Amino acid sequence: MTTQDNIEEEDIDLYEHHRFIADKGQTPMRLDKFVTMRIENATRTRVQKGIDIGSILVNDRASKSNYAIKPHDIVTVVLPNPPRNPELIPENIPIDIIYEDDELLLVNKNAGLVVHPGFNNYSGTLINALVYHFQNLPAFSSDQRPGLVHRIDKDTSGLLIVAKTEDSMVHLAKQFFDHSIKRIYKAIVWGDLKKDSDTIIGNIGRDVRDRRLSAVFADPAVGKHAVTHYRVLERFGFCTLIECQLETGRTHQIRAHMRHIGHTLFADDAYGGKKVMVQSKMPKFDTFINNCFQILSRQALHAQTLGFIHPQTKEFMNFETELPEDMSQLLDKFRTYVQQNY
């Protein structure tokens, strides 16, 4: 596996690259051996790592290397890039670079900007913009991820770090792997949280009903260990502004964890947050909320703080960004409404 195989998966669509169906006479065989025998030039170690990170599924579920393949089992290899890998075209797309040196840069990504090319979406992404910005540098183009160490959802705003050298890629990827990166998000969630602060611990994996989403599983053998710490910043009764600090970086972690405890992110359409989710006796509440959806049409989530050890200087660097305009306007509308009706 390359250094980029350690990328934190915060919003990655998966694409099927291989599919194998065990025939009716299949004798019991370890999953890692079964796959290694069927993919040209695959090594047992590489296959085992692919199984460990959830890229090799049995009957659409994550499994373990020692799983015994049975007749008619369907084994698929899924990866974050589509099977068709077109040449990336540099595009002069405006991006907000808040820091840059010879080793890395930080981007304050706008909501709505796709990070990585995907099916039917091969242009207009952050990667296309970075290839343009990096056109005089090694662009990591063989893997279509120019220095990308982690990702955030298309409709999440905030900070992303990008490596400019292979050495920096290795060091930064290891910090994410070791969970030593400082990542703090601001989020607006439905309802009034009972506790001023708490920690959510729950394995996260692909939702069995919709694999585009993530879900929390009680079974410790399903999904990946995930930990989110939250702290209440401001209460409105019907919604709460919180700060979330990630200890791990699973796909849709904050979105899945908050839904799991009954406090879905405001306007998070995919997870049910773009409808009135609480009852209120406040005047014209439903109309007020529907007007709020006009201000913020995406999930209320912003990657505000990012801290890490610089790969070369070994200095701890900490960066923060202001809330984007749509979230700031929404909070102002909340405050005005509460003041006028209490």
C-alpha positions as a printed Julia matrix, in Angstrom:
342×3 Matrix{Float64}:
   0.0     0.0     0.0
   1.24    3.51   -0.69
   1.4     6.31    1.83
  -1.81    7.66    0.37
  -3.63    4.49    1.43
  -3.62    5.96    4.95
  -5.86    8.84    3.9
  -8.54    9.64    6.44
 -11.88    8.76    4.92
 -14.32   11.49    5.87
 -16.33   11.46    2.69
 -15.34    8.87    0.14
 -17.64    7.2    -2.37
 -16.63    3.62   -3.11
 -16.44    2.13   -6.6
 -16.34   -1.54   -7.47
 -13.1    -2.58   -9.2
 -13.3    -6.38   -8.96
 -16.07   -8.91   -8.32
 -15.55  -12.62   -7.72
 -18.3   -15.18   -7.09
 -17.27  -18.41   -5.4
 -18.58  -21.36   -7.37
 -20.89  -24.02   -5.91
 -17.97  -26.39   -5.37
 -15.81  -23.91   -3.47
 -13.97  -25.51   -0.56
 -13.32  -23.39    2.55
 -10.5   -20.91    1.83
  -9.26  -17.85    3.67
 -10.51  -14.6     2.17
  -7.02  -13.13    1.77
  -5.81  -16.2    -0.1
  -8.95  -16.3    -2.26
  -8.44  -12.69   -3.41
  -4.67  -12.96   -3.84
  -5.12  -15.88   -6.21
  -7.52  -13.91   -8.39
  -5.85  -10.52   -8.79
  -2.75  -10.36  -10.94
   0.37   -9.16   -9.09
  -1.48   -8.87   -5.78
   0.5    -9.73   -2.67
  -0.98  -11.36    0.42
   0.14   -8.41    2.57
  -1.47   -5.84    0.29
  -4.7    -7.81    0.17
  -4.74   -8.14    3.97
  -4.34   -4.39    4.33
  -7.17   -3.88    1.87
  -9.36   -6.14    3.99
  -8.37   -4.28    7.16
  -9.42   -0.88    5.77
 -12.71   -2.21    4.41
 -11.84   -2.21    0.7
 -12.59   -5.91    0.27
 -16.15   -6.98    1.06
 -17.91  -10.32    1.3
 -21.57  -10.14    0.36
 -21.36   -6.32    0.7
 -20.05   -6.48    4.26
 -16.6    -5.86    5.7
 -14.9    -9.05    6.79
 -11.62  -10.38    8.15
  -8.66  -12.0     6.41
  -9.38  -15.38    8.0
 -13.0   -15.44    6.87
 -13.65  -18.81    5.19
 -15.06  -18.36    1.71
 -18.18  -20.46    1.1
 -19.94  -21.46   -2.12
 -21.73  -18.55   -3.83
 -20.06  -15.88   -1.66
 -19.66  -12.62   -3.56
 -16.32  -10.88   -2.98
 -15.9    -7.3    -4.19
 -12.94   -4.95   -4.16
 -14.07   -1.34   -3.69
 -11.85    1.72   -3.91
 -12.4     5.48   -3.52
 -11.54    6.23   -7.15
 -13.69    5.05  -10.05
 -12.32    2.3   -12.32
 -12.01    4.82  -15.12
  -9.18    7.18  -14.23
  -9.21    9.99  -16.77
  -6.33   12.38  -17.0
  -6.79   15.2   -14.54
  -7.05   18.54  -16.26
  -5.64   21.54  -14.39
  -8.41   24.08  -13.84
  -8.01   27.64  -12.65
 -10.65   27.33   -9.93
 -10.35   29.94   -7.16
  -9.39   28.35   -3.85
  -8.73   30.02   -0.51
  -5.16   29.07    0.45
  -4.58   30.33    3.98
  -1.02   29.02    4.37
   1.64   27.61    2.07
   5.33   26.71    2.26
   7.63   24.31    0.41
   6.17   21.27    2.18
   2.43   21.79    2.45
  -0.53   24.12    2.11
  -3.84   24.62    3.86
  -7.07   25.29    1.99
 -10.23   26.77    3.46
 -12.72   24.85    1.31
 -16.05   26.38    0.43
 -19.2    24.32    0.91
 -20.32   22.84   -2.4
 -16.82   22.23   -3.74
 -16.23   18.55   -4.43
 -12.83   17.41   -3.15
 -12.13   14.46   -5.43
 -13.28   13.56   -8.97
 -15.93   10.86   -9.1
 -18.37    9.23  -11.47
 -19.82   11.84  -13.88
 -17.89   14.48  -11.96
 -14.38   14.64  -13.37
 -13.91   18.4   -13.37
 -14.55   21.4   -11.17
 -13.13   19.73   -8.07
 -10.56   20.8    -5.52
  -8.16   18.26   -7.02
  -8.44   19.91  -10.44
  -7.68   23.24   -8.78
  -4.69   21.79   -6.94
  -3.28   20.23  -10.11
  -3.4    23.7   -11.67
  -1.74   25.21   -8.6
   0.87   22.44   -8.5
   1.57   22.31  -12.23
   5.26   22.98  -11.66
   5.48   20.41   -8.88
   5.18   16.62   -8.65
   1.38   16.32   -8.59
   0.92   12.76   -7.3
  -1.17   12.43  -10.43
  -0.7     8.66  -10.7
  -3.15    8.28   -7.82
  -5.32   11.3    -8.69
  -4.79   12.78   -5.23
  -2.27   15.62   -5.36
  -0.95   15.46   -1.82
  -4.38   14.86   -0.34
  -3.99   13.61    3.24
  -7.64   13.76    4.31
 -11.0    14.9     3.0
 -14.2    16.57    4.08
 -17.67   16.28    2.61
 -18.67   18.25   -0.45
 -21.14   20.32    1.57
 -18.92   20.72    4.62
 -16.78   23.86    4.68
 -13.41   24.35    6.28
  -9.78   23.37    6.52
  -7.93   20.78    4.48
  -4.19   20.11    4.56
  -2.35   19.17    1.35
   1.19   17.77    1.15
   3.55   19.09   -1.53
   6.26   16.44   -1.18
   6.26   12.68   -0.72
   8.13   13.05    2.57
   5.51   15.43    3.93
   2.79   13.1     2.73
   4.27   10.27    4.78
   4.66   12.36    7.95
   1.21   13.9     7.77
  -0.5    10.61    6.9
   1.14    9.03    9.95
  -0.19   11.79   12.2
  -3.71   11.12   10.94
  -3.17    7.38   11.36
  -1.97    7.93   14.93
  -4.94   10.26   15.63
  -2.55   13.0    16.74
  -3.97   15.65   14.41
  -6.07   18.28   16.16
  -9.42   18.64   14.37
 -12.26   20.74   15.72
 -15.55   21.29   13.91
 -18.43   23.65   14.57
 -21.88   22.14   14.04
 -25.51   23.11   14.53
 -27.65   20.17   15.56
 -31.36   19.63   16.09
 -32.69   19.64   19.65
 -31.39   20.63   23.06
 -28.53   18.41   24.19
 -28.91   17.3    27.81
 -25.2    17.46   28.63
 -22.9    20.43   28.22
 -20.18   18.06   27.0
 -19.86   14.36   26.32
 -18.05   11.73   24.29
 -19.74    9.58   21.67
 -18.14    6.17   21.12
 -19.61    3.88   18.49
 -18.34    1.83   15.57
 -19.1     3.41   12.22
 -19.56    1.55    8.95
 -21.5     1.77    5.71
 -25.25    1.87    6.27
 -26.64   -1.48    5.1
 -29.76    0.3     3.76
 -27.85    2.95    1.82
 -24.12    2.52    1.27
 -23.71    6.23    0.51
 -24.33    6.88    4.19
 -22.71    5.81    7.44
 -24.31    4.22   10.47
 -23.35    3.37   14.05
 -23.25   -0.34   14.93
 -23.6    -1.91   18.38
 -21.77   -5.05   17.26
 -18.04   -4.44   17.92
 -17.19   -6.69   14.98
 -18.96   -4.37   12.52
 -17.56   -1.05   11.34
 -14.57    0.85   12.68
 -13.94    2.29   16.12
 -14.96    5.97   16.2
 -14.79    8.6    18.93
 -16.26   12.12   18.86
 -16.02   14.61   21.74
 -18.54   17.44   21.78
 -19.09   20.61   23.81
 -22.13   22.88   23.81
 -21.39   26.47   22.8
 -24.86   28.0    22.52
 -28.41   26.77   23.11
 -31.52   27.89   21.26
 -33.96   25.3    22.62
 -34.86   23.86   19.23
 -31.22   23.69   18.03
 -27.77   23.74   19.62
 -24.42   25.08   18.43
 -21.69   22.64   19.38
 -17.97   22.11   18.98
 -16.86   18.62   17.96
 -13.33   17.31   18.35
 -12.51   14.22   16.35
 -10.38   11.49   17.89
 -10.85    9.32   14.81
 -11.76   10.22   11.24
 -14.41    7.9     9.85
 -16.67    8.57    6.89
 -19.41   11.04    7.94
 -18.34   10.55   11.56
 -19.93   13.63   13.12
 -23.05   13.32   10.98
 -23.54    9.64   11.89
 -22.67   10.02   15.57
 -24.99   12.99   16.09
 -27.87   11.25   14.36
 -27.19    8.18   16.52
 -27.76   10.17   19.73
 -30.88   11.82   18.32
 -29.41   15.19   17.34
 -29.05   15.17   13.55
 -27.19   18.09   11.98
 -29.42   20.96   10.93
 -30.25   20.88    7.18
 -28.4    17.58    6.7
 -30.66   16.25    3.96
 -28.98   12.85    3.63
 -29.44   12.08    7.33
 -32.94   13.52    7.69
 -32.03   16.95    9.03
 -33.7    19.02    6.33
 -37.12   18.85    7.9
 -38.57   20.16   11.15
 -37.3    17.62   13.67
 -38.54   19.12   16.96
 -41.87   20.34   18.21
 -42.14   23.9    19.46
 -44.9    26.18   20.76
 -43.01   29.22   19.51
 -45.05   31.29   17.01
 -44.92   30.32   13.34
 -42.11   27.9    14.14
 -42.41   25.73   11.02
 -42.39   28.8     8.77
 -39.38   30.17   10.61
 -37.44   26.91   10.16
 -38.31   26.66    6.47
 -36.96   30.21    6.04
 -33.81   29.1     7.82
 -33.37   26.33    5.27
 -33.21   29.05    2.64
 -30.22   30.58    4.43
 -28.38   27.29    4.98
 -29.15   24.71    2.31
 -26.47   22.21    3.37
 -25.48   20.43    6.57
 -24.4    22.86    9.3
 -20.84   21.65    9.64
 -17.57   23.56    9.4
 -14.01   22.24    9.88
 -12.78   25.21   11.87
  -9.51   24.16   13.52
  -6.6    22.04   12.29
  -3.4    21.48   14.24
  -0.42   19.29   13.34
   3.34   18.88   13.62
   5.11   20.37   10.61
   6.88   17.53    8.73
  10.19   19.41    8.45
  10.4    21.97   11.26
   8.68   19.66   13.79
   6.88   22.74   15.08
   3.24   22.41   16.15
   1.09   24.54   13.84
  -2.5    25.48   14.59
  -4.92   27.09   12.13
  -8.45   28.39   12.6
 -11.02   29.86   10.24
 -14.12   31.92   10.82
 -17.56   30.4    10.4
 -18.74   30.75    6.8
 -21.36   33.35    6.02
 -24.3    30.94    5.71
 -23.75   29.44    9.18
 -23.14   32.87   10.72
 -26.34   34.24    9.18
 -28.29   31.24   10.42
 -27.06   31.71   13.99
 -27.93   35.41   13.87
 -31.46   34.5    12.71
 -31.76   31.97   15.54
 -30.69   34.58   18.12
 -33.11   37.2    16.83
 -36.02   34.75   16.77
 -35.34   33.54   20.32
 -34.99   37.12   21.67
 -38.26   38.17   20.05
 -40.27   35.18   21.25
 -39.09   34.55   24.81
